[in-house]
Amino acid sequence: MKKFEYRLEELHIDIKSALNPAYTELHDQLEEKLNELGKEGWRLCGVNGCLYYFAREL
């Protein structure tokens, strides 16, 4: 049976509004963080506001 570990990240990056002048910078920051976690084997499972849920197989 597969086993997983889980991680919760609180990322305060608001990309809800493309009208925000800092949208591109914030988008890039989020993309960089998600890529960093992906390289460590973490897979994004869900998002609830600023909480990002990740899992990876042990």
PDB file of N, H, CA, C and O in Angstrom:
ATOM      1  N   MET A   1       0.835  -1.178   0.000  1.00  0.00           N
ATOM      2  CA  MET A   1       0.000   0.000   0.000  1.00  0.00           C
ATOM      3  C   MET A   1       0.890   1.256   0.000  1.00  0.00           C
ATOM      4  O   MET A   1       1.869   1.334   0.742  1.00  0.00           O
ATOM      5  N   LYS A   2       0.541   2.203  -0.819  1.00  0.00           N
ATOM      6  H   LYS A   2      -0.254   2.139  -1.422  1.00  0.00           H
ATOM      7  CA  LYS A   2       1.300   3.447  -0.885  1.00  0.00           C
ATOM      8  C   LYS A   2       1.092   4.256   0.385  1.00  0.00           C
ATOM      9  O   LYS A   2       0.014   4.245   0.979  1.00  0.00           O
ATOM     10  N   LYS A   3       2.150   4.961   0.790  1.00  0.00           N
ATOM     11  H   LYS A   3       3.026   4.970   0.307  1.00  0.00           H
ATOM     12  CA  LYS A   3       2.075   5.844   1.951  1.00  0.00           C
ATOM     13  C   LYS A   3       2.476   7.244   1.507  1.00  0.00           C
ATOM     14  O   LYS A   3       3.320   7.421   0.628  1.00  0.00           O
ATOM     15  N   PHE A   4       1.856   8.222   2.131  1.00  0.00           N
ATOM     16  H   PHE A   4       1.170   8.078   2.845  1.00  0.00           H
ATOM     17  CA  PHE A   4       2.093   9.611   1.773  1.00  0.00           C
ATOM     18  C   PHE A   4       2.387  10.433   3.011  1.00  0.00           C
ATOM     19  O   PHE A   4       1.994  10.082   4.123  1.00  0.00           O
ATOM     20  N   GLU A   5       3.084  11.532   2.793  1.00  0.00           N
ATOM     21  H   GLU A   5       3.403  11.817   1.889  1.00  0.00           H
ATOM     22  CA  GLU A   5       3.231  12.539   3.831  1.00  0.00           C
ATOM     23  C   GLU A   5       2.594  13.814   3.292  1.00  0.00           C
ATOM     24  O   GLU A   5       2.496  14.012   2.081  1.00  0.00           O
ATOM     25  N   TYR A   6       2.170  14.658   4.193  1.00  0.00           N
ATOM     26  H   TYR A   6       2.250  14.497   5.176  1.00  0.00           H
ATOM     27  CA  TYR A   6       1.430  15.856   3.806  1.00  0.00           C
ATOM     28  C   TYR A   6       2.101  17.102   4.358  1.00  0.00           C
ATOM     29  O   TYR A   6       2.800  17.067   5.371  1.00  0.00           O
ATOM     30  N   ARG A   7       1.867  18.195   3.663  1.00  0.00           N
ATOM     31  H   ARG A   7       1.300  18.223   2.840  1.00  0.00           H
ATOM     32  CA  ARG A   7       2.467  19.476   4.045  1.00  0.00           C
ATOM     33  C   ARG A   7       1.444  20.571   3.810  1.00  0.00           C
ATOM     34  O   ARG A   7       0.724  20.565   2.811  1.00  0.00           O
ATOM     35  N   LEU A   8       1.390  21.498   4.729  1.00  0.00           N
ATOM     36  H   LEU A   8       1.974  21.503   5.540  1.00  0.00           H
ATOM     37  CA  LEU A   8       0.504  22.647   4.615  1.00  0.00           C
ATOM     38  C   LEU A   8       1.371  23.899   4.568  1.00  0.00           C
ATOM     39  O   LEU A   8       2.187  24.131   5.460  1.00  0.00           O
ATOM     40  N   GLU A   9       1.191  24.696   3.536  1.00  0.00           N
ATOM     41  H   GLU A   9       0.527  24.508   2.812  1.00  0.00           H
ATOM     42  CA  GLU A   9       1.941  25.946   3.375  1.00  0.00           C
ATOM     43  C   GLU A   9       0.951  27.102   3.394  1.00  0.00           C
ATOM     44  O   GLU A   9      -0.077  27.061   2.717  1.00  0.00           O
ATOM     45  N   GLU A  10       1.260  28.117   4.162  1.00  0.00           N
ATOM     46  H   GLU A  10       2.095  28.150   4.712  1.00  0.00           H
ATOM     47  CA  GLU A  10       0.449  29.329   4.182  1.00  0.00           C
ATOM     48  C   GLU A  10       1.165  30.359   3.308  1.00  0.00           C
ATOM     49  O   GLU A  10       2.166  30.946   3.718  1.00  0.00           O
ATOM     50  N   LEU A  11       0.643  30.568   2.107  1.00  0.00           N
ATOM     51  H   LEU A  11      -0.171  30.091   1.774  1.00  0.00           H
ATOM     52  CA  LEU A  11       1.260  31.484   1.154  1.00  0.00           C
ATOM     53  C   LEU A  11       0.361  32.696   0.986  1.00  0.00           C
ATOM     54  O   LEU A  11      -0.742  32.595   0.448  1.00  0.00           O
ATOM     55  N   HIS A  12       0.833  33.821   1.443  1.00  0.00           N
ATOM     56  H   HIS A  12       1.729  33.902   1.879  1.00  0.00           H
ATOM     57  CA  HIS A  12       0.050  35.059   1.369  1.00  0.00           C
ATOM     58  C   HIS A  12       0.355  35.786   0.077  1.00  0.00           C
ATOM     59  O   HIS A  12       0.971  36.852   0.073  1.00  0.00           O
ATOM     60  N   ILE A  13      -0.084  35.197  -1.010  1.00  0.00           N
ATOM     61  H   ILE A  13      -0.584  34.331  -1.007  1.00  0.00           H
ATOM     62  CA  ILE A  13       0.114  35.779  -2.327  1.00  0.00           C
ATOM     63  C   ILE A  13      -1.259  35.920  -2.968  1.00  0.00           C
ATOM     64  O   ILE A  13      -1.873  34.925  -3.352  1.00  0.00           O
ATOM     65  N   ASP A  14      -1.734  37.133  -3.081  1.00  0.00           N
ATOM     66  H   ASP A  14      -1.235  37.941  -2.769  1.00  0.00           H
ATOM     67  CA  ASP A  14      -3.062  37.385  -3.622  1.00  0.00           C
ATOM     68  C   ASP A  14      -2.976  37.634  -5.117  1.00  0.00           C
ATOM     69  O   ASP A  14      -2.499  38.684  -5.548  1.00  0.00           O
ATOM     70  N   ILE A  15      -3.435  36.674  -5.910  1.00  0.00           N
ATOM     71  H   ILE A  15      -3.823  35.821  -5.560  1.00  0.00           H
ATOM     72  CA  ILE A  15      -3.410  36.848  -7.366  1.00  0.00           C
ATOM     73  C   ILE A  15      -4.836  36.851  -7.924  1.00  0.00           C
ATOM     74  O   ILE A  15      -5.045  36.540  -9.096  1.00  0.00           O
ATOM     75  N   LYS A  16      -5.802  37.198  -7.096  1.00  0.00           N
ATOM     76  H   LYS A  16      -5.632  37.451  -6.144  1.00  0.00           H
ATOM     77  CA  LYS A  16      -7.205  37.160  -7.513  1.00  0.00           C
ATOM     78  C   LYS A  16      -7.541  38.210  -8.569  1.00  0.00           C
ATOM     79  O   LYS A  16      -8.408  37.988  -9.414  1.00  0.00           O
ATOM     80  N   SER A  17      -6.872  39.326  -8.522  1.00  0.00           N
ATOM     81  H   SER A  17      -6.167  39.506  -7.835  1.00  0.00           H
ATOM     82  CA  SER A  17      -7.230  40.414  -9.431  1.00  0.00           C
ATOM     83  C   SER A  17      -6.101  40.750 -10.400  1.00  0.00           C
ATOM     84  O   SER A  17      -5.025  41.187  -9.993  1.00  0.00           O
ATOM     85  N   ALA A  18      -6.364  40.541 -11.674  1.00  0.00           N
ATOM     86  H   ALA A  18      -7.238  40.187 -12.004  1.00  0.00           H
ATOM     87  CA  ALA A  18      -5.358  40.878 -12.695  1.00  0.00           C
ATOM     88  C   ALA A  18      -5.201  42.389 -12.822  1.00  0.00           C
ATOM     89  O   ALA A  18      -4.271  42.862 -13.475  1.00  0.00           O
ATOM     90  N   LEU A  19      -6.098  43.146 -12.206  1.00  0.00           N
ATOM     91  H   LEU A  19      -6.854  42.761 -11.675  1.00  0.00           H
ATOM     92  CA  LEU A  19      -6.000  44.606 -12.243  1.00  0.00           C
ATOM     93  C   LEU A  19      -4.963  45.114 -11.243  1.00  0.00           C
ATOM     94  O   LEU A  19      -4.554  46.274 -11.305  1.00  0.00           O
ATOM     95  N   ASN A  20      -4.542  44.254 -10.328  1.00  0.00           N
ATOM     96  H   ASN A  20      -4.874  43.312 -10.278  1.00  0.00           H
ATOM     97  CA  ASN A  20      -3.544  44.618  -9.340  1.00  0.00           C
ATOM     98  C   ASN A  20      -2.213  44.884 -10.062  1.00  0.00           C
ATOM     99  O   ASN A  20      -1.738  44.014 -10.792  1.00  0.00           O
ATOM    100  N   PRO A  21      -1.603  46.058  -9.877  1.00  0.00           N
ATOM    101  CA  PRO A  21      -0.346  46.374 -10.574  1.00  0.00           C
ATOM    102  C   PRO A  21       0.774  45.387 -10.266  1.00  0.00           C
ATOM    103  O   PRO A  21       1.676  45.200 -11.084  1.00  0.00           O
ATOM    104  N   ALA A  22       0.727  44.758  -9.101  1.00  0.00           N
ATOM    105  H   ALA A  22      -0.006  44.910  -8.437  1.00  0.00           H
ATOM    106  CA  ALA A  22       1.775  43.817  -8.710  1.00  0.00           C
ATOM    107  C   ALA A  22       1.424  42.386  -9.134  1.00  0.00           C
ATOM    108  O   ALA A  22       2.088  41.439  -8.713  1.00  0.00           O
ATOM    109  N   TYR A  23       0.402  42.225  -9.952  1.00  0.00           N
ATOM    110  H   TYR A  23      -0.137  42.995 -10.294  1.00  0.00           H
ATOM    111  CA  TYR A  23      -0.076  40.888 -10.338  1.00  0.00           C
ATOM    112  C   TYR A  23       1.037  40.021 -10.912  1.00  0.00           C
ATOM    113  O   TYR A  23       1.214  38.882 -10.479  1.00  0.00           O
ATOM    114  N   THR A  24       1.780  40.532 -11.866  1.00  0.00           N
ATOM    115  H   THR A  24       1.636  41.457 -12.218  1.00  0.00           H
ATOM    116  CA  THR A  24       2.829  39.741 -12.529  1.00  0.00           C
ATOM    117  C   THR A  24       3.887  39.307 -11.533  1.00  0.00           C
ATOM    118  O   THR A  24       4.309  38.150 -11.548  1.00  0.00           O
ATOM    119  N   GLU A  25       4.321  40.208 -10.671  1.00  0.00           N
ATOM    120  H   GLU A  25       3.978  41.147 -10.659  1.00  0.00           H
ATOM    121  CA  GLU A  25       5.333  39.876  -9.669  1.00  0.00           C
ATOM    122  C   GLU A  25       4.814  38.819  -8.699  1.00  0.00           C
ATOM    123  O   GLU A  25       5.531  37.874  -8.371  1.00  0.00           O
ATOM    124  N   LEU A  26       3.585  38.970  -8.244  1.00  0.00           N
ATOM    125  H   LEU A  26       3.003  39.738  -8.511  1.00  0.00           H
ATOM    126  CA  LEU A  26       3.001  38.009  -7.308  1.00  0.00           C
ATOM    127  C   LEU A  26       2.823  36.648  -7.967  1.00  0.00           C
ATOM    128  O   LEU A  26       3.083  35.614  -7.351  1.00  0.00           O
ATOM    129  N   HIS A  27       2.381  36.651  -9.210  1.00  0.00           N
ATOM    130  H   HIS A  27       2.170  37.491  -9.710  1.00  0.00           H
ATOM    131  CA  HIS A  27       2.220  35.406  -9.962  1.00  0.00           C
ATOM    132  C   HIS A  27       3.557  34.693 -10.071  1.00  0.00           C
ATOM    133  O   HIS A  27       3.634  33.481  -9.872  1.00  0.00           O
ATOM    134  N   ASP A  28       4.613  35.438 -10.385  1.00  0.00           N
ATOM    135  H   ASP A  28       4.550  36.423 -10.546  1.00  0.00           H
ATOM    136  CA  ASP A  28       5.954  34.868 -10.514  1.00  0.00           C
ATOM    137  C   ASP A  28       6.436  34.286  -9.184  1.00  0.00           C
ATOM    138  O   ASP A  28       7.058  33.224  -9.161  1.00  0.00           O
ATOM    139  N   GLN A  29       6.152  34.975  -8.079  1.00  0.00           N
ATOM    140  H   GLN A  29       5.647  35.838  -8.097  1.00  0.00           H
ATOM    141  CA  GLN A  29       6.551  34.480  -6.751  1.00  0.00           C
ATOM    142  C   GLN A  29       5.854  33.166  -6.440  1.00  0.00           C
ATOM    143  O   GLN A  29       6.479  32.233  -5.936  1.00  0.00           O
ATOM    144  N   LEU A  30       4.570  33.092  -6.736  1.00  0.00           N
ATOM    145  H   LEU A  30       4.062  33.850  -7.144  1.00  0.00           H
ATOM    146  CA  LEU A  30       3.818  31.872  -6.475  1.00  0.00           C
ATOM    147  C   LEU A  30       4.332  30.734  -7.349  1.00  0.00           C
ATOM    148  O   LEU A  30       4.523  29.617  -6.868  1.00  0.00           O
ATOM    149  N   GLU A  31       4.552  31.009  -8.616  1.00  0.00           N
ATOM    150  H   GLU A  31       4.396  31.916  -9.007  1.00  0.00           H
ATOM    151  CA  GLU A  31       5.051  29.996  -9.535  1.00  0.00           C
ATOM    152  C   GLU A  31       6.422  29.477  -9.076  1.00  0.00           C
ATOM    153  O   GLU A  31       6.684  28.276  -9.141  1.00  0.00           O
ATOM    154  N   GLU A  32       7.284  30.375  -8.618  1.00  0.00           N
ATOM    155  H   GLU A  32       7.071  31.351  -8.566  1.00  0.00           H
ATOM    156  CA  GLU A  32       8.615  29.989  -8.143  1.00  0.00           C
ATOM    157  C   GLU A  32       8.496  29.069  -6.914  1.00  0.00           C
ATOM    158  O   GLU A  32       9.190  28.056  -6.829  1.00  0.00           O
ATOM    159  N   LYS A  33       7.626  29.421  -5.978  1.00  0.00           N
ATOM    160  H   LYS A  33       7.063  30.244  -6.047  1.00  0.00           H
ATOM    161  CA  LYS A  33       7.444  28.614  -4.764  1.00  0.00           C
ATOM    162  C   LYS A  33       6.879  27.239  -5.114  1.00  0.00           C
ATOM    163  O   LYS A  33       7.345  26.229  -4.587  1.00  0.00           O
ATOM    164  N   LEU A  34       5.893  27.190  -5.987  1.00  0.00           N
ATOM    165  H   LEU A  34       5.514  28.011  -6.415  1.00  0.00           H
ATOM    166  CA  LEU A  34       5.290  25.909  -6.371  1.00  0.00           C
ATOM    167  C   LEU A  34       6.298  25.037  -7.110  1.00  0.00           C
ATOM    168  O   LEU A  34       6.327  23.824  -6.899  1.00  0.00           O
ATOM    169  N   ASN A  35       7.120  25.624  -7.966  1.00  0.00           N
ATOM    170  H   ASN A  35       7.096  26.609  -8.137  1.00  0.00           H
ATOM    171  CA  ASN A  35       8.155  24.862  -8.666  1.00  0.00           C
ATOM    172  C   ASN A  35       9.197  24.324  -7.689  1.00  0.00           C
ATOM    173  O   ASN A  35       9.673  23.199  -7.838  1.00  0.00           O
ATOM    174  N   GLU A  36       9.546  25.125  -6.701  1.00  0.00           N
ATOM    175  H   GLU A  36       9.159  26.040  -6.580  1.00  0.00           H
ATOM    176  CA  GLU A  36      10.510  24.702  -5.674  1.00  0.00           C
ATOM    177  C   GLU A  36       9.986  23.467  -4.928  1.00  0.00           C
ATOM    178  O   GLU A  36      10.716  22.494  -4.736  1.00  0.00           O
ATOM    179  N   LEU A  37       8.731  23.515  -4.515  1.00  0.00           N
ATOM    180  H   LEU A  37       8.138  24.305  -4.671  1.00  0.00           H
ATOM    181  CA  LEU A  37       8.134  22.384  -3.810  1.00  0.00           C
ATOM    182  C   LEU A  37       7.990  21.176  -4.729  1.00  0.00           C
ATOM    183  O   LEU A  37       8.164  20.038  -4.294  1.00  0.00           O
ATOM    184  N   GLY A  38       7.675  21.419  -5.988  1.00  0.00           N
ATOM    185  H   GLY A  38       7.534  22.344  -6.342  1.00  0.00           H
ATOM    186  CA  GLY A  38       7.557  20.330  -6.952  1.00  0.00           C
ATOM    187  C   GLY A  38       8.872  19.596  -7.146  1.00  0.00           C
ATOM    188  O   GLY A  38       8.882  18.374  -7.292  1.00  0.00           O
ATOM    189  N   LYS A  39       9.979  20.322  -7.149  1.00  0.00           N
ATOM    190  H   LYS A  39       9.971  21.314  -7.030  1.00  0.00           H
ATOM    191  CA  LYS A  39      11.294  19.696  -7.284  1.00  0.00           C
ATOM    192  C   LYS A  39      11.620  18.821  -6.088  1.00  0.00           C
ATOM    193  O   LYS A  39      12.420  17.891  -6.195  1.00  0.00           O
ATOM    194  N   GLU A  40      11.000  19.115  -4.936  1.00  0.00           N
ATOM    195  H   GLU A  40      10.350  19.871  -4.848  1.00  0.00           H
ATOM    196  CA  GLU A  40      11.194  18.310  -3.726  1.00  0.00           C
ATOM    197  C   GLU A  40      10.227  17.125  -3.692  1.00  0.00           C
ATOM    198  O   GLU A  40      10.226  16.343  -2.742  1.00  0.00           O
ATOM    199  N   GLY A  41       9.408  17.002  -4.735  1.00  0.00           N
ATOM    200  H   GLY A  41       9.410  17.637  -5.507  1.00  0.00           H
ATOM    201  CA  GLY A  41       8.486  15.874  -4.812  1.00  0.00           C
ATOM    202  C   GLY A  41       7.084  16.153  -4.299  1.00  0.00           C
ATOM    203  O   GLY A  41       6.236  15.261  -4.295  1.00  0.00           O
ATOM    204  N   TRP A  42       6.830  17.388  -3.866  1.00  0.00           N
ATOM    205  H   TRP A  42       7.518  18.113  -3.870  1.00  0.00           H
ATOM    206  CA  TRP A  42       5.501  17.736  -3.359  1.00  0.00           C
ATOM    207  C   TRP A  42       4.547  17.987  -4.516  1.00  0.00           C
ATOM    208  O   TRP A  42       4.908  18.606  -5.517  1.00  0.00           O
ATOM    209  N   ARG A  43       3.335  17.500  -4.362  1.00  0.00           N
ATOM    210  H   ARG A  43       3.042  16.997  -3.549  1.00  0.00           H
ATOM    211  CA  ARG A  43       2.286  17.675  -5.362  1.00  0.00           C
ATOM    212  C   ARG A  43       1.150  18.485  -4.737  1.00  0.00           C
ATOM    213  O   ARG A  43       0.657  18.148  -3.661  1.00  0.00           O
ATOM    214  N   LEU A  44       0.746  19.542  -5.413  1.00  0.00           N
ATOM    215  H   LEU A  44       1.147  19.815  -6.287  1.00  0.00           H
ATOM    216  CA  LEU A  44      -0.337  20.385  -4.911  1.00  0.00           C
ATOM    217  C   LEU A  44      -1.642  19.610  -4.959  1.00  0.00           C
ATOM    218  O   LEU A  44      -2.037  19.106  -6.010  1.00  0.00           O
ATOM    219  N   CYS A  45      -2.313  19.518  -3.810  1.00  0.00           N
ATOM    220  H   CYS A  45      -1.993  19.928  -2.956  1.00  0.00           H
ATOM    221  CA  CYS A  45      -3.562  18.756  -3.709  1.00  0.00           C
ATOM    222  C   CYS A  45      -4.784  19.655  -3.593  1.00  0.00           C
ATOM    223  O   CYS A  45      -5.883  19.268  -3.990  1.00  0.00           O
ATOM    224  N   GLY A  46      -4.595  20.846  -3.054  1.00  0.00           N
ATOM    225  H   GLY A  46      -3.702  21.160  -2.731  1.00  0.00           H
ATOM    226  CA  GLY A  46      -5.741  21.723  -2.886  1.00  0.00           C
ATOM    227  C   GLY A  46      -5.334  23.085  -2.368  1.00  0.00           C
ATOM    228  O   GLY A  46      -4.226  23.277  -1.867  1.00  0.00           O
ATOM    229  N   VAL A  47      -6.256  24.028  -2.501  1.00  0.00           N
ATOM    230  H   VAL A  47      -7.156  23.871  -2.908  1.00  0.00           H
ATOM    231  CA  VAL A  47      -6.023  25.395  -2.042  1.00  0.00           C
ATOM    232  C   VAL A  47      -7.298  25.863  -1.356  1.00  0.00           C
ATOM    233  O   VAL A  47      -8.403  25.649  -1.854  1.00  0.00           O
ATOM    234  N   ASN A  48      -7.125  26.507  -0.200  1.00  0.00           N
ATOM    235  H   ASN A  48      -6.228  26.681   0.204  1.00  0.00           H
ATOM    236  CA  ASN A  48      -8.248  27.091   0.518  1.00  0.00           C
ATOM    237  C   ASN A  48      -7.780  28.455   1.016  1.00  0.00           C
ATOM    238  O   ASN A  48      -7.149  28.561   2.067  1.00  0.00           O
ATOM    239  N   GLY A  49      -8.095  29.485   0.255  1.00  0.00           N
ATOM    240  H   GLY A  49      -8.608  29.399  -0.599  1.00  0.00           H
ATOM    241  CA  GLY A  49      -7.620  30.823   0.601  1.00  0.00           C
ATOM    242  C   GLY A  49      -6.116  30.897   0.431  1.00  0.00           C
ATOM    243  O   GLY A  49      -5.603  30.715  -0.673  1.00  0.00           O
ATOM    244  N   CYS A  50      -5.405  31.165   1.524  1.00  0.00           N
ATOM    245  H   CYS A  50      -5.822  31.313   2.420  1.00  0.00           H
ATOM    246  CA  CYS A  50      -3.949  31.249   1.458  1.00  0.00           C
ATOM    247  C   CYS A  50      -3.281  29.945   1.915  1.00  0.00           C
ATOM    248  O   CYS A  50      -2.057  29.884   2.030  1.00  0.00           O
ATOM    249  N   LEU A  51      -4.082  28.904   2.174  1.00  0.00           N
ATOM    250  H   LEU A  51      -5.076  28.954   2.080  1.00  0.00           H
ATOM    251  CA  LEU A  51      -3.535  27.613   2.581  1.00  0.00           C
ATOM    252  C   LEU A  51      -3.423  26.685   1.380  1.00  0.00           C
ATOM    253  O   LEU A  51      -4.403  26.434   0.678  1.00  0.00           O
ATOM    254  N   TYR A  52      -2.232  26.188   1.156  1.00  0.00           N
ATOM    255  H   TYR A  52      -1.436  26.393   1.726  1.00  0.00           H
ATOM    256  CA  TYR A  52      -1.939  25.299   0.042  1.00  0.00           C
ATOM    257  C   TYR A  52      -1.584  23.933   0.621  1.00  0.00           C
ATOM    258  O   TYR A  52      -0.696  23.826   1.467  1.00  0.00           O
ATOM    259  N   TYR A  53      -2.280  22.886   0.164  1.00  0.00           N
ATOM    260  H   TYR A  53      -3.001  22.973  -0.523  1.00  0.00           H
ATOM    261  CA  TYR A  53      -2.095  21.538   0.669  1.00  0.00           C
ATOM    262  C   TYR A  53      -1.290  20.718  -0.332  1.00  0.00           C
ATOM    263  O   TYR A  53      -1.607  20.676  -1.521  1.00  0.00           O
ATOM    264  N   PHE A  54      -0.244  20.066   0.169  1.00  0.00           N
ATOM    265  H   PHE A  54       0.014  20.099   1.135  1.00  0.00           H
ATOM    266  CA  PHE A  54       0.648  19.273  -0.665  1.00  0.00           C
ATOM    267  C   PHE A  54       0.758  17.853  -0.110  1.00  0.00           C
ATOM    268  O   PHE A  54       0.562  17.624   1.083  1.00  0.00           O
ATOM    269  N   ALA A  55       1.074  16.906  -0.992  1.00  0.00           N
ATOM    270  H   ALA A  55       1.234  17.092  -1.961  1.00  0.00           H
ATOM    271  CA  ALA A  55       1.330  15.521  -0.590  1.00  0.00           C
ATOM    272  C   ALA A  55       2.466  14.978  -1.444  1.00  0.00           C
ATOM    273  O   ALA A  55       2.680  15.414  -2.575  1.00  0.00           O
ATOM    274  N   ARG A  56       3.188  14.018  -0.878  1.00  0.00           N
ATOM    275  H   ARG A  56       3.014  13.664   0.041  1.00  0.00           H
ATOM    276  CA  ARG A  56       4.183  13.295  -1.666  1.00  0.00           C
ATOM    277  C   ARG A  56       4.282  11.874  -1.118  1.00  0.00           C
ATOM    278  O   ARG A  56       4.085  11.610   0.068  1.00  0.00           O
ATOM    279  N   GLU A  57       4.593  10.990  -2.037  1.00  0.00           N
ATOM    280  H   GLU A  57       4.753  11.205  -3.000  1.00  0.00           H
ATOM    281  CA  GLU A  57       4.692   9.582  -1.674  1.00  0.00           C
ATOM    282  C   GLU A  57       5.974   9.335  -0.898  1.00  0.00           C
ATOM    283  O   GLU A  57       7.030   9.879  -1.223  1.00  0.00           O
ATOM    284  N   LEU A  58       5.867   8.510   0.127  1.00  0.00           N
ATOM    285  H   LEU A  58       5.009   8.068   0.391  1.00  0.00           H
ATOM    286  CA  LEU A  58       7.058   8.145   0.909  1.00  0.00           C
ATOM    287  C   LEU A  58       7.816   7.044   0.226  1.00  0.00           C
ATOM    288  O   LEU A  58       8.847   6.600   0.730  1.00  0.00           O
TER     289      LEU A  58
END
